[in-house]
Amino acid sequence: MINEISSDVSYLINQINEIINNKNILEIIYENEKINGDNCLTKEQTRQKPTIKMNQYYQNNKYLTLIMIDPDAPSSDQPITGPFIHWMLTNFQENNEIDALSICPYMGPGPRPGTGKHRYIFLLYESTEQIKEEKTFNDIPQRRKFPLMKFVSDNNLQLLDVTLFTVDAC
């Protein structure tokens, strides 16, 4: 019996294919290694949250949302509990993540052994209004099957940039 892949995983993959590394607005750095879409990092390298930089200055006073998500949960062969949300910051402007609202605290990658390579995708969105999300995603069950399409639609988010890296679950 084949399990269905979440429509949010399919949506996420389409988003990646449309925009990945085309705009180069978002810069993510783990232990002095800039994420470029081809990196394969270890769980140890990604234990601490990365440094975030914007390579373009925003003069339009829009609000930014950063989402880190794994579409390959629990495994790359059967991503039936994806997308799994690892981090979300909202309502920050320019390079000022200090003022961000953390809807989902950072959780570093931790794919189980034997589950293949997992993609960890950073999506940067903008919006004209602040996000007024009252739900937080702290526990693992809450992070599974994150309703990405609904969240993007409900908050009128526009995708600015995408980048990713992989972790091999040896």
URQUILIN-V169363 format. One record per residue. PSI is psi in whole degrees, 0 to 359 (* if undefined). BURIAL is 1 if it has 24 or more other ideal C-beta (glycine too) atoms within 12 Angstrom, else 0. D_CENTER is the distance of its C-alpha to the mean C-alpha in Angstrom with 1 decimal. Layout:
PSI:BURIAL:D_CENTER / PSI:BURIAL:D_CENTER
//
This chain:
126:0:29.6 / 128:0:26.3 / 145:0:23.5 / 144:0:21.6 / 138:1:18.1 / 142:1:16.2 / 334:0:16.3 / 328:1:12.7 / 315:1:12.0 / 316:0:14.5 / 315:1:13.1 / 315:1:9.7 / 320:1:11.9 / 320:0:14.1 / 318:1:11.6 / 311:1:10.9 / 330:0:14.6 / 325:0:15.5 / 349:1:14.0 / 124:1:12.5 / 22:1:14.1 / 332:0:16.7 / 332:0:16.5 / 40:0:15.6 / 318:1:14.9 / 132:1:11.9 / 122:1:12.9 / 130:1:11.1 / 124:1:13.9 / 122:1:14.5 / 53:0:18.2 / 11:0:19.4 / 115:0:17.5 / 131:0:15.6 / 130:1:12.7 / 7:0:14.2 / 343:1:12.8 / 356:0:15.7 / 141:1:15.3 / 110:1:16.0 / 170:1:15.6 / 164:0:17.1 / 322:1:16.0 / 320:0:18.4 / 335:1:16.9 / 13:1:13.5 / 318:0:15.2 / 149:0:15.0 / 149:1:12.1 / 171:1:12.1 / 137:0:13.9 / 134:1:12.3 / 147:1:14.8 / 130:1:15.4 / 0:0:18.0 / 143:0:19.5 / 131:0:21.3 / 118:0:20.7 / 4:0:24.1 / 6:0:23.2 / 29:0:22.3 / 159:1:19.2 / 143:1:16.5 / 148:1:13.0 / 130:1:9.8 / 128:1:6.6 / 132:1:3.5 / 126:1:1.8 / 149:1:3.7 / 110:1:7.1 / 350:1:9.4 / 35:1:12.3 / 136:1:13.3 / 346:1:16.1 / 160:1:17.0 / 337:1:16.4 / 326:0:19.8 / 80:0:19.3 / 57:1:15.7 / 345:1:17.4 / 9:1:15.3 / 166:1:11.9 / 143:1:9.4 / 122:1:9.0 / 130:1:6.8 / 338:1:6.8 / 143:1:6.5 / 126:1:7.2 / 135:1:9.8 / 166:1:12.0 / 31:1:15.4 / 161:1:15.6 / 146:1:17.5 / 230:0:17.9 / 28:0:17.2 / 73:0:17.9 / 349:1:15.1 / 325:0:18.0 / 3:0:18.7 / 149:1:15.2 / 123:1:15.2 / 99:1:13.0 / 329:1:12.5 / 110:1:10.7 / 152:0:11.9 / 133:1:10.3 / 114:1:11.1 / 159:1:11.4 / 143:1:11.4 / 53:0:14.6 / 141:1:15.4 / 147:0:19.0 / 140:0:21.7 / 6:0:22.6 / 11:1:19.4 / 187:0:18.9 / 137:1:16.1 / 138:1:12.6 / 134:1:9.8 / 115:1:6.6 / 131:1:4.5 / 124:1:3.6 / 128:1:5.0 / 121:1:8.0 / 160:1:10.4 / 156:1:14.0 / 157:1:16.5 / 340:0:20.1 / 154:0:20.2 / 149:0:18.6 / 132:1:16.6 / 55:0:18.9 / 126:1:16.9 / 339:0:19.1 / 139:0:17.3 / 158:0:15.3 / 84:1:13.4 / 319:0:15.2 / 154:0:16.7 / 313:0:15.5 / 327:0:17.1 / 335:0:15.3 / 341:1:11.9 / 148:1:13.1 / 48:1:13.1 / 129:1:10.8 / 72:1:12.6 / 311:1:10.0 / 315:0:13.0 / 316:0:15.1 / 315:1:12.8 / 313:1:12.5 / 311:0:16.2 / 331:0:17.4 / 9:1:16.1 / 49:0:17.1 / 142:1:13.9 / 126:0:14.4 / 128:1:11.8 / 316:1:12.7 / 159:1:10.8 / 141:1:8.4 / 165:1:8.7 / 167:1:8.3 / 170:1:10.6 / 157:1:12.3 / 128:1:14.1 / 122:1:17.4 / 78:1:18.5 / *:0:22.2
//
